[in-house]
Amino acid sequence: MENIALTEAVYYVLLSLYQPMHGYGIMLKVESISDKRVRLAAGTLYGALSSMLDKGWIKALPGDKNSRKREYLITEKGKQVAETELSRLKELVRNGDLTIGGTK
């Protein structure tokens, strides 16, 4: 697994897709889990979704052909990416605490 730092938006989108969700639902979920600190614009969201689809981190679920709403779900590869990012973020906090906070 490639060790890359995710943008905050991509990380939150991956977290939101542990359950099937459409674009607007993702926007609301990200806003909710970030305590309204992160708000995704439609262009940012759909650009991120397109990139994650290409990388195989998420998949589009089959849906009603007459509906414009597409639901997405994280893949196993996407879960590995999210877990790797979570470990990276924990390391950042741990090192910050040791350096700035003086705690272990």
C-alpha positions as CSV (number, residue, x, y, z in Angstrom):
1,M,0.0,0.0,0.0
2,E,1.4,3.3,-1.1
3,N,1.9,5.7,1.9
4,I,0.3,9.0,0.8
5,A,-1.2,11.8,2.8
6,L,-4.9,12.3,2.0
7,T,-6.5,15.7,1.8
8,E,-9.0,16.3,4.5
9,A,-11.9,16.3,2.1
10,V,-10.9,12.9,0.6
11,Y,-10.4,11.4,4.1
12,Y,-13.8,12.6,5.2
13,V,-15.5,11.4,2.0
14,L,-14.0,7.9,2.5
15,L,-15.2,7.9,6.2
16,S,-18.7,8.9,5.1
17,L,-18.8,6.0,2.5
18,Y,-18.6,3.2,5.0
19,Q,-22.3,3.2,4.3
20,P,-23.9,3.7,0.8
21,M,-24.5,7.4,0.2
22,H,-25.3,9.8,-2.6
23,G,-23.5,13.1,-3.2
24,Y,-25.7,15.4,-1.2
25,G,-25.7,12.9,1.6
26,I,-21.9,12.8,1.6
27,M,-21.8,16.6,1.8
28,L,-24.1,16.5,4.9
29,K,-22.3,13.6,6.5
30,V,-18.9,15.3,6.1
31,E,-20.3,18.5,7.6
32,S,-21.8,16.5,10.5
33,I,-18.7,14.4,11.4
34,S,-16.4,17.5,11.2
35,D,-18.7,19.5,13.4
36,K,-19.4,21.8,10.5
37,R,-15.7,22.7,10.1
38,V,-15.4,21.0,6.7
39,R,-18.0,21.9,4.1
40,L,-17.6,20.4,0.6
41,A,-18.5,22.4,-2.5
42,A,-20.1,20.3,-5.2
43,G,-17.1,20.7,-7.5
44,T,-14.7,19.6,-4.8
45,L,-16.9,16.6,-3.9
46,Y,-17.5,15.4,-7.5
47,G,-13.8,15.9,-8.4
48,A,-12.8,13.8,-5.4
49,L,-15.4,11.1,-6.2
50,S,-14.2,10.9,-9.7
51,S,-10.6,10.5,-8.6
52,M,-11.5,7.9,-6.0
53,L,-13.5,5.9,-8.5
54,D,-10.5,5.9,-10.9
55,K,-8.2,4.6,-8.1
56,G,-10.7,1.9,-7.0
57,W,-11.1,3.4,-3.5
58,I,-14.9,3.6,-3.9
59,K,-17.5,2.2,-6.3
60,A,-20.7,3.5,-7.7
61,L,-23.7,1.3,-6.8
62,P,-26.2,0.2,-9.5
63,G,-29.3,2.3,-9.1
64,D,-32.5,3.4,-10.8
65,K,-31.6,4.4,-14.4
66,N,-34.1,7.2,-14.3
67,S,-32.6,8.8,-11.2
68,R,-29.7,11.3,-11.4
69,K,-28.7,10.3,-7.8
70,R,-25.8,7.9,-7.7
71,E,-24.9,6.1,-4.5
72,Y,-21.3,5.3,-3.7
73,L,-19.6,2.9,-1.3
74,I,-16.0,2.5,-0.1
75,T,-14.2,-0.6,-1.4
76,E,-11.7,-2.8,0.5
77,K,-8.9,-0.9,-1.1
78,G,-10.5,2.3,0.0
79,K,-10.8,1.0,3.6
80,Q,-7.0,0.2,3.5
81,V,-6.3,3.7,2.4
82,A,-8.5,5.2,5.2
83,E,-6.9,2.9,7.8
84,T,-3.4,3.9,6.6
85,E,-4.3,7.6,6.8
86,L,-5.8,7.1,10.3
87,S,-2.5,5.5,11.5
88,R,-0.6,8.4,9.9
89,L,-2.7,11.0,11.7
90,K,-2.4,9.1,15.0
91,E,1.4,9.3,14.6
92,L,1.3,13.0,13.9
93,V,-0.7,13.6,17.1
94,R,1.5,11.3,19.1
95,N,4.7,13.1,17.9
96,G,3.1,16.5,18.5
97,D,2.1,15.5,22.0
98,L,5.6,14.3,22.7
99,T,7.2,17.5,21.3
100,I,4.7,20.2,22.3
101,G,2.7,18.6,25.1
102,G,5.4,16.6,26.8
103,T,3.1,13.6,27.1
104,K,3.4,10.0,25.9
